[in-house]
Amino acid sequence: MDQSNELTTETETENEKLQFKADTDICQQLMDRYATSAAPQHRHLVATAAAMRSILTSESLPLIASAYFAAAISSLESATLDSTEVSALLTFLSIAVALVPEQGIAESKASEAVELLVGVLERDGSLGVATVKCVVKCLGVLLVSFCDLEDWGSVKLGFETLLKFSIDKRPKVRRCAQDCLEKVLKSFQSSTVIKAASKLINSLFEKYIPLAITLRTSGTVDGSKDETLLKSDHLEVLYMLNVVNLIVPHLSVKVRLKILSELCKLMTSEFSPLTRHIFKGIEAFVETSRVEVVIPEMENIIVSLASYVSLKKRNPVDTVMTATILLKSCMEKLLNGETRSLWTKNVPLVFGALAGLLTSEASIALQASAFVKELISQLADVKTNEILSFEDGDQENDEARAIKSICAIFEDAIGFDSIPNEHILAVISLLFLKLGEISYIFMKRIVLKLADLLTLASVDMATANHLQHCIGSAVIAMGPERILTLLPIALNADDFACSNVWLVPILKNHVIGASLGYYMEHIVPLAKTFQRASRIVKKSITGQDLQAHAQELWGLLPAFCGYPTDTRQNFRPLAKLLITLIKKDPSMHENIAVALQVLVNQNRNALTSRDDLDESIINEAKDTVLGIRSVSSYTKKAATKNIRVLALCSNDLLKALADLFIDSQHEKCSYLKDAIGCLASITDSSITQNIFSSLLKRFHIVNGEGEFEMLGSHIDNLTDEEHGNPSASEICIQRSVIMELASSLVGGAKGDLVDLIYNFIRHTLEASDEFGHHGAYHTLSKILKEHAWFCSSRYEELIDLLLGVKSPVDVASLGSRFACLHILLVHTLKMSLEEENTKAFLILNEIIVTLKDAKEGPRKAAYDVLLLISSSLRDSSCVNPDAPFYKLVNMILGYLSGSSPHIKSGAVSALSMLVYQDPDICISKPDLVHSLLSLLKGKAAEVIKAVLGFVKVMVSSLLAKDMQNLLADVISEVLPWSTVSRNHFRSKVTVILEIMIRKCGFAAVQSVTPDKYRRFLKTVLENRQNKSGPKEVGTGTETVTSDSPAKWPHRKKRKEMDVLSEVNGSTEHKKRKREKKNNYRSSKPHKATGTGGLKLGNRAGDYNHEKIMMGQLKRSGKTNRSFNEGPKPRRKRKMEQKTNGRNDGTAVYTPASASKFNKHKKFGRK
């Protein structure tokens, strides 16, 4: 490269990096930029700019871009310059012309400038690459912005020059010219100018066609470049194709068609050096042209592309995939409108080409499979009656012929010598489902071939699974009737050989929308045939196999109950059959129960909402087109009629299932309960009540007058009877089973039946023995959930019943009991009645006492119900301090004043769990944090430990920005306990400080730390640095805090475990077990302290608050360690005693705010 070329290249590069301002002197901008530069190219450019400014100044012209441009043009035209000066001047000219505003250059002057620049290019062939590029840029700007675009004569010369350089051998010049050519063509608005420009381009394109034909015949098989590509004229062919690809959208329609036609002629079925460029050109034509423009050549394009794809092994992989994508674009172009017939005509050809790709390597086969599936989804929805007429010899239409051709293609892809892979089978599966029942006409032979392959011993497990799924799709599409016509399941009477029994599991998983009548008329007799044969066969193994096949056939019942088409017509006879089977065939019990659930749930869901269809049934449909169609065909009208028929037959079925459930009491029959519940939900409540009442009388739970009998009285009546009467334990088990049955009847129960079940529950709970309480609590919780009216009408009675019964010991019963208390407490708080406040505290008392249970199971049950209560009351849109959720928080806060340390720590644990679930409580109610921190001034170890656990939960859960307002208070109250090593207080404070340092930064924590504790804080920081490394700890706020999502996936689980361990406080209970002393004193009354003191009352006499809680504590098996004196009281309030009305005579805590907890301190007060 010569000196001038180096000069202008570097100058050009610098100019591309600069942004020049149009309202500032160009010369001054260049001087500011390059005044101190020693590079020669910069000095030449600055010198040229200075010379231009000198000319303008001498003539008293303004220093603006248009004036600089005129001066540069004049200098270029009049002066004799060497190549270095010309390069600098042309570089300056390219800068100046780009800054000239609109209409800053007259059209005539712009045309003259174009002629001058073209002349410079023609007469000086030694110009460097960058100089030529500057000239090309100038031409582009002049043509687009200043020449007369409506006059072809004004722009012809410049346009020809740009077109000439768009195929230049120099890459930078060529790319620049192509960009400018595209901009110029976009700017043309006149149809005359567009036609003239298009003709000019077409004439140049036709000039290179002979060379292109030569180059096409010199292609290579492997896609590598041939030596002929090194010839400049051959390279110009490729450059010309690139130009065409770029400017296609801006050409006239006539020229587009001519060029597209020539491109189609140049395309061959084998790779050539032109292939990739031709594909790009066709892609540009298809994407940017209307369908009517490309329609004349579309069929030729599709045929050529399909031919190219078919020879996949002889062509480069990337070009084959490009051709596939082009085929997809072409077919999508033809899909809609009047060209649909052309799409239908060509779709078999495309399928044939793409079918070969399905056997390629995984990535290619996957892409081809996706495209083929799209084409299948786009197949016309041919009317069934039109297709069915083809079997009678009527003339086929285009779509039917296309479908037949496509099916023939995939039929040929299946054979013993070429087992289809998963991609081919997936496509065939979708084809079955898309065609639906008419697939029986076109795909019979495919089904038979698939069946033959599946029976081959050489088929591996994975392929067998794909084959089964494919045949399953055929079952969904054709229906079991037609499938069994093609592949009949039969038994040879002579040798007892079975045929096609492998089909039964496939039918079980894929039958949907079938006929109940077909099941009774064909499947049931077939199953009976296998059963009879199993009894008479001599070989025991064969007999077992036949019996197993019979059971599999009987087991198709749930599948045939999936959206059947004849429920109204055939359910009555089916119900009679089912009742017989319930009584005689235990192996069918589960199948019958599942089938009844499916039938009821499908129709009931269709009645409630079309958007709430049973997800399990939709999943059984395998997300298929036909499966979804079967689901959606269940309209509300059809479902209403089906439900009516099911309800008419449900009486006998419900009675039979109830008897079966009672007799199967020693077995796990959850499926029976579910089936009974489904039938009860659609059966008249009076009928269900009669069935349940008869069972109560049958087992002597109620007497002849309908009154419940005590358990002991019935046992006494049996003592003188004959042997064989049930024992007391058996009677208890029977009553427990009936209670389970009652729980399944709750969903469809009405008033009288609900009352009957409730009386049974109350009778069971009031019995002295706790056996059966779990079922009673569970059934009661279902009543409260399903029937809100019952909770409102029997509220006080329910409270008295539950609180009058001793809390159960086993965790399962306790969980069911808490489920009842959860609903009652939520109801109480939402009613907002003053007289109900005491009831709410009675429930909360039991939960808080259980929070401090020595066993983990009861504690977890208490925490779970507390979270459920919180979730039920929380409303994110409501921040009203009188909202039910905040009433709950205030109730728990009431226990912080005047309670024993044991109960106070339980309340703190409850608040910790609420804060962990919703940290915003600390923001909306700052008094909560201050109240808890004030407890750290006391000395009760159990309370201190609970409060430190609360602080750890709070600082772990809050965002860093929310921590700032609480930082000073937390530090001042927590740090004094850093000097105490017992009970791990020092280590707990250390953990809290580490979390705050990580979130808020060491500087923020240090700023609010008293001087006496700063040495301890520094020790914490040093230990943290030793553990984590210096990069994770700094003096400022960390870049990644615990509330940043960057590290959540790695730390979330560990954080939750640490927080929950603080809330549960399991180590506290292990230590308490080893303590022999307790802090409850019955001789000296305790005085409540603080504004939230407790009022106690007892009709039986005066008790202090510790003694009042002993009843609940002893029932929970708690012992208590000794504690020091609690925090010093700020003021005193007298305590009263109240009894809670419970049978054991114990009283409960009632905070002073019990009658007005909804008038607690205002939230958000700072």
Buried (B, 14 or more C-beta within 10 A) or exposed (E): EEEBBBBBBBBBEBBEEEEBEEEBBBBBBBBEBBEEEEEBBBBBBBBBBBBBBEBBEEEEBEBBBBBBBBBBBEBBEEEEBEBBBBBBBBBBBBBBBBBBEEEBBEBEBBBBBBEBBBEBBEEBEEBBBBBBBBBBBBBBBBBBBBBBBEBBEBBBBBBBBBBBBBBBEBEBBBBBBBBBBBBBBEBBEBEEBBBBBBBBBBEBBEEBBEBBBEBBEBBBEEBEEEEBBEEEEBBBBBBBBBBBBBBBBBBBBEBBBBBBEBBBBBBBBBBBBBBBBBBBBBBBBBEBBEBEBBBEBBBBBBBBBBBBBBBBEEBBBEBBBBBBBBBBBBBBBBBEEEBBEBBBBBBBBBBBBBBBBBBBEEEBBBBBBEBBBEBBEBBBEBEEEBBBBBEEEEEBBBBBBBBBBBBBBBBEBBEEEEBBBBBBBBBBBBBBBBBBBBBBBBBBEBBBBBBEBBEEEEBEEEBBEBBBBBBBBBBBBBBBEBBBEBBEBBBEEEEBEBEBBBBBBBBBBBBBBBBBBBBBEBBBEBBEBBBEBBEEBEEEEBBEBBBEBBBBBBBBBBBBBBBBBEBBEBBEBBBBBBBEBBEEBEEBBBBBBBBBBBBBBBBBBBBEEEEEBBEEBBEBBBEBBBBBBBBEEBEEEBBEBBBEBBBBBBBEBBBBBBBBBBEBBEEEBEBBBBBBBBBBBBBBBEBBBBBBBEBBEEBBBBEEEEEBBEBEEBBEEBEEEEEEEBEBEEBBBBBBBBBBBBBBBBBBBEEEBBBBBBBBBBBBBBBEEBBBBBBBBBBBBBBBBEBEEBBEEBBEEBBBBBBBBBBBBEBBBBBBBBBBBBBBBBBBBEBEEEEBBBBBBBBBBBBBBBBBBBBEBBBBBBBBBBBBBBEBBBEEEEBEBEBBBBBBBBBBBBBBBBBBBBBBBBBBBBBBBBBBBBBBBBBBBBBBBEBBBBBBEBBBBBBBBBBBBBBBBBBBBBBBEBBBBBBBBBBBBBBBBBEBEEBBBBEBBBBBBBBBBBBBBBEBBBEBBEEEBEEBBEEBBEEBBEEEEEEEBBEEBBEEBBBEEEEEEEEEEEBEEBBBEBBBBEEBBEEBEEEEEBBBEEEEBBBBBBBBBBBBBBEEEEBBBBBBBBBBBEBBEBBBBEBEEBBEBEEEBEBBBBBBBBEEEBBBBBBBBBBEBBEBBEBEEE
